[in-house]
Amino acid sequence: MQVKNINTEQLINLYENHLEHDFPKSELKSLSMLQSYMEQGIYTIYGLYEGEELLAYAMFMHNKDSGFQLLDYFASNRKYRSKGYGSALLELLKKEDTISEGYIIEVETVRTAKNEEEKIQRTRRIAFYEKNGLRKTAIRASVYGVEFDILYLPLRWDGDDTHLCEELKSLYLQMFGEERYRVHTTIELL
């Protein structure tokens, strides 16, 4: 298994054959928006491959002013779920990433789950990330009406949540722009 960068041309295949199936339409950014981020050099996509077969992928927004990254999308290929490939990808990224300060990750808040199934799924997702070295922070964010708890994977920096809060704000401003950030985003340090 090896980690490979996915370029803008390969993104089309990833988007049509994986993202559109792995995430609700309401959570998907447009293909053109993702391509634009990549062309600006603020977005990177990694795939975990066995030969030419994609096993899992991770998509990151970079803070252009610091070494922090926001994990935007993360999934295993539908054919290979629950086989440890998500954990393998995170482990390889931790070893191979020599630039990032750390990864900021949004997980939908358990307390806002609509039903027991959603609550179980969100709890499992948090447990997966914690098992893979992420820590819960005291940060909560609301983005377009969806509440997230913020987790953090330290790579080179593991400081206080106040600084992480500022990094997340900077990433959201970069991603959404000033107006959409102001209208659709809140960040709270608990």
DRENDO-1510 file (C-alpha; in Angstrom, 1 decimal, always signed):
<recs>
REC; n; res; u; v; w
REC; 1; MET; +0.0; +0.0; +0.0 .
REC; 2; GLN; +1.2; +3.5; -0.7 .
REC; 3; VAL; -0.1; +7.1; -0.5 .
REC; 4; LYS; -0.3; +9.0; -3.7 .
REC; 5; ASN; -1.3; +12.6; -4.4 .
REC; 6; ILE; -4.4; +12.9; -6.5 .
REC; 7; ASN; -4.2; +15.7; -9.2 .
REC; 8; THR; -7.0; +17.8; -10.6 .
REC; 9; GLU; -7.6; +15.4; -13.5 .
REC; 10; GLN; -7.9; +12.4; -11.2 .
REC; 11; LEU; -10.2; +14.4; -9.0 .
REC; 12; ILE; -13.0; +14.2; -11.7 .
REC; 13; ASN; -12.9; +10.4; -11.4 .
REC; 14; LEU; -12.7; +10.5; -7.6 .
REC; 15; TYR; -15.6; +13.0; -7.4 .
REC; 16; GLU; -17.9; +11.1; -9.8 .
REC; 17; ASN; -17.1; +7.5; -8.6 .
REC; 18; HIS; -16.6; +8.1; -4.9 .
REC; 19; LEU; -17.5; +11.4; -3.4 .
REC; 20; GLU; -20.9; +11.6; -4.9 .
REC; 21; HIS; -21.7; +8.1; -3.4 .
REC; 22; ASP; -19.8; +8.6; +0.0 .
REC; 23; PHE; -21.3; +11.9; +1.1 .
REC; 24; PRO; -24.8; +13.5; +1.1 .
REC; 25; LYS; -25.3; +16.0; -1.7 .
REC; 26; SER; -25.9; +18.7; +0.9 .
REC; 27; GLU; -22.3; +18.2; +2.2 .
REC; 28; LEU; -20.5; +18.2; -1.2 .
REC; 29; LYS; -18.7; +21.2; -2.5 .
REC; 30; SER; -18.9; +21.4; -6.3 .
REC; 31; LEU; -16.2; +19.8; -8.4 .
REC; 32; SER; -15.3; +23.2; -9.9 .
REC; 33; MET; -14.8; +24.6; -6.4 .
REC; 34; LEU; -12.5; +21.8; -5.4 .
REC; 35; GLN; -10.6; +22.2; -8.6 .
REC; 36; SER; -10.2; +25.9; -8.0 .
REC; 37; TYR; -8.9; +25.2; -4.4 .
REC; 38; MET; -6.3; +22.8; -5.9 .
REC; 39; GLU; -5.3; +25.3; -8.6 .
REC; 40; GLN; -4.8; +27.9; -5.8 .
REC; 41; GLY; -2.5; +25.5; -4.0 .
REC; 42; ILE; -4.6; +25.4; -0.9 .
REC; 43; TYR; -6.1; +21.9; -1.3 .
REC; 44; THR; -4.5; +18.5; -1.4 .
REC; 45; ILE; -6.0; +15.1; -2.0 .
REC; 46; TYR; -4.3; +11.9; -0.9 .
REC; 47; GLY; -5.3; +8.4; -1.9 .
REC; 48; LEU; -4.3; +5.1; -0.3 .
REC; 49; TYR; -3.6; +2.6; -3.2 .
REC; 50; GLU; -2.9; -1.0; -3.6 .
REC; 51; GLY; -1.5; -1.0; -7.1 .
REC; 52; GLU; -4.0; +1.1; -9.1 .
REC; 53; GLU; -6.9; +0.3; -6.7 .
REC; 54; LEU; -8.0; +3.2; -4.5 .
REC; 55; LEU; -8.6; +2.0; -1.0 .
REC; 56; ALA; -9.3; +5.2; +0.9 .
REC; 57; TYR; -8.8; +9.0; +0.4 .
REC; 58; ALA; -8.4; +12.2; +2.4 .
REC; 59; MET; -8.9; +15.7; +1.2 .
REC; 60; PHE; -7.4; +18.7; +3.0 .
REC; 61; MET; -7.7; +22.5; +3.0 .
REC; 62; HIS; -4.4; +24.1; +3.9 .
REC; 63; ASN; -4.2; +27.3; +5.9 .
REC; 64; LYS; -2.1; +29.3; +3.5 .
REC; 65; ASP; -0.6; +31.3; +6.4 .
REC; 66; SER; +0.4; +28.4; +8.7 .
REC; 67; GLY; +1.0; +24.7; +8.7 .
REC; 68; PHE; -2.5; +23.6; +9.9 .
REC; 69; GLN; -4.9; +21.6; +7.7 .
REC; 70; LEU; -8.6; +21.0; +7.9 .
REC; 71; LEU; -9.7; +17.5; +6.9 .
REC; 72; ASP; -12.5; +18.3; +4.5 .
REC; 73; TYR; -13.5; +14.7; +3.3 .
REC; 74; PHE; -12.3; +11.3; +4.4 .
REC; 75; ALA; -13.6; +7.9; +3.4 .
REC; 76; SER; -12.7; +4.4; +2.4 .
REC; 77; ASN; -13.7; +3.0; -0.9 .
REC; 78; ARG; -17.2; +1.4; -0.5 .
REC; 79; LYS; -15.8; -2.0; -1.5 .
REC; 80; TYR; -13.3; -2.0; +1.3 .
REC; 81; ARG; -15.0; -0.4; +4.3 .
REC; 82; SER; -14.3; -1.7; +7.8 .
REC; 83; LYS; -11.0; -3.3; +6.7 .
REC; 84; GLY; -8.7; -0.9; +8.4 .
REC; 85; TYR; -7.8; +1.2; +5.3 .
REC; 86; GLY; -8.9; +4.5; +6.8 .
REC; 87; SER; -6.6; +3.9; +9.8 .
REC; 88; ALA; -3.8; +2.8; +7.5 .
REC; 89; LEU; -4.1; +6.0; +5.5 .
REC; 90; LEU; -4.1; +8.2; +8.6 .
REC; 91; GLU; -1.0; +6.4; +9.9 .
REC; 92; LEU; +0.9; +6.8; +6.6 .
REC; 93; LEU; -0.1; +10.5; +6.4 .
REC; 94; LYS; +1.2; +11.0; +10.0 .
REC; 95; LYS; +4.5; +9.4; +9.0 .
REC; 96; GLU; +5.0; +11.0; +5.6 .
REC; 97; ASP; +3.7; +14.6; +6.4 .
REC; 98; THR; +6.8; +16.6; +7.2 .
REC; 99; ILE; +5.2; +20.0; +6.7 .
REC; 100; SER; +1.9; +20.2; +8.7 .
REC; 101; GLU; +1.6; +21.4; +12.2 .
REC; 102; GLY; -1.5; +19.2; +12.6 .
REC; 103; TYR; -4.9; +18.2; +11.3 .
REC; 104; ILE; -8.1; +19.8; +12.4 .
REC; 105; ILE; -11.1; +17.6; +12.0 .
REC; 106; GLU; -14.9; +18.3; +12.2 .
REC; 107; VAL; -17.2; +15.6; +13.5 .
REC; 108; GLU; -20.9; +16.1; +13.7 .
REC; 109; THR; -21.9; +16.6; +17.3 .
REC; 110; VAL; -23.5; +13.5; +18.9 .
REC; 111; ARG; -26.0; +15.6; +20.9 .
REC; 112; THR; -27.7; +16.9; +17.7 .
REC; 113; ALA; -28.3; +13.4; +16.2 .
REC; 114; LYS; -31.8; +13.0; +15.0 .
REC; 115; ASN; -32.2; +9.4; +16.0 .
REC; 116; GLU; -30.4; +6.5; +17.7 .
REC; 117; GLU; -28.8; +5.2; +14.4 .
REC; 118; GLU; -27.3; +8.6; +13.7 .
REC; 119; LYS; -26.1; +8.9; +17.4 .
REC; 120; ILE; -24.4; +5.5; +17.1 .
REC; 121; GLN; -22.7; +6.4; +13.8 .
REC; 122; ARG; -21.4; +9.7; +15.1 .
REC; 123; THR; -20.1; +8.0; +18.3 .
REC; 124; ARG; -18.3; +5.4; +16.2 .
REC; 125; ARG; -16.8; +8.1; +14.1 .
REC; 126; ILE; -15.4; +9.9; +17.1 .
REC; 127; ALA; -14.1; +6.6; +18.5 .
REC; 128; PHE; -12.4; +5.9; +15.2 .
REC; 129; TYR; -10.6; +9.2; +15.2 .
REC; 130; GLU; -9.6; +8.9; +18.9 .
REC; 131; LYS; -8.2; +5.4; +18.3 .
REC; 132; ASN; -6.1; +7.0; +15.5 .
REC; 133; GLY; -4.5; +9.6; +17.8 .
REC; 134; LEU; -6.8; +12.5; +17.6 .
REC; 135; ARG; -7.9; +14.4; +20.7 .
REC; 136; LYS; -11.1; +16.2; +21.5 .
REC; 137; THR; -10.8; +19.9; +21.8 .
REC; 138; ALA; -13.0; +22.4; +23.6 .
REC; 139; ILE; -14.0; +23.9; +20.3 .
REC; 140; ARG; -17.5; +23.6; +18.7 .
REC; 141; ALA; -18.3; +25.0; +15.3 .
REC; 142; SER; -21.5; +25.5; +13.4 .
REC; 143; VAL; -21.3; +25.6; +9.6 .
REC; 144; TYR; -24.4; +26.2; +7.5 .
REC; 145; GLY; -26.5; +25.0; +10.5 .
REC; 146; VAL; -24.6; +21.8; +11.1 .
REC; 147; GLU; -22.9; +21.6; +14.5 .
REC; 148; PHE; -19.5; +20.0; +14.8 .
REC; 149; ASP; -17.2; +19.1; +17.6 .
REC; 150; ILE; -13.6; +19.7; +16.7 .
REC; 151; LEU; -10.9; +17.1; +17.0 .
REC; 152; TYR; -7.2; +17.6; +16.5 .
REC; 153; LEU; -4.3; +15.4; +15.4 .
REC; 154; PRO; -1.0; +17.0; +16.5 .
REC; 155; LEU; +1.9; +16.4; +14.1 .
REC; 156; ARG; +4.4; +19.1; +15.1 .
REC; 157; TRP; +2.4; +21.4; +17.3 .
REC; 158; ASP; +0.2; +20.5; +20.2 .
REC; 159; GLY; -0.7; +23.7; +22.0 .
REC; 160; ASP; -3.8; +25.2; +23.4 .
REC; 161; ASP; -7.3; +25.2; +22.0 .
REC; 162; THR; -7.4; +29.0; +21.8 .
REC; 163; HIS; -4.8; +29.0; +19.1 .
REC; 164; LEU; -6.5; +26.1; +17.3 .
REC; 165; CYS; -9.7; +28.2; +17.4 .
REC; 166; GLU; -7.9; +31.0; +15.5 .
REC; 167; GLU; -6.5; +28.5; +13.0 .
REC; 168; LEU; -10.0; +27.0; +12.3 .
REC; 169; LYS; -11.4; +30.5; +11.8 .
REC; 170; SER; -8.6; +31.3; +9.3 .
REC; 171; LEU; -9.3; +28.1; +7.4 .
REC; 172; TYR; -13.0; +28.8; +7.3 .
REC; 173; LEU; -12.4; +32.4; +6.1 .
REC; 174; GLN; -10.2; +31.0; +3.4 .
REC; 175; MET; -12.7; +28.4; +2.4 .
REC; 176; PHE; -15.9; +30.4; +2.5 .
REC; 177; GLY; -14.8; +34.1; +2.2 .
REC; 178; GLU; -15.6; +36.9; +4.6 .
REC; 179; GLU; -19.4; +37.2; +3.9 .
REC; 180; ARG; -20.3; +33.5; +3.9 .
REC; 181; TYR; -18.1; +33.0; +7.0 .
REC; 182; ARG; -19.9; +35.8; +8.8 .
REC; 183; VAL; -23.4; +34.6; +7.9 .
REC; 184; HIS; -23.1; +30.9; +8.0 .
REC; 185; THR; -20.3; +30.0; +10.5 .
REC; 186; THR; -19.8; +30.3; +14.2 .
REC; 187; ILE; -16.9; +29.0; +16.3 .
REC; 188; GLU; -17.1; +28.6; +20.1 .
REC; 189; LEU; -14.5; +27.8; +22.6 .
REC; 190; LEU; -16.2; +26.0; +25.5 .
</recs>
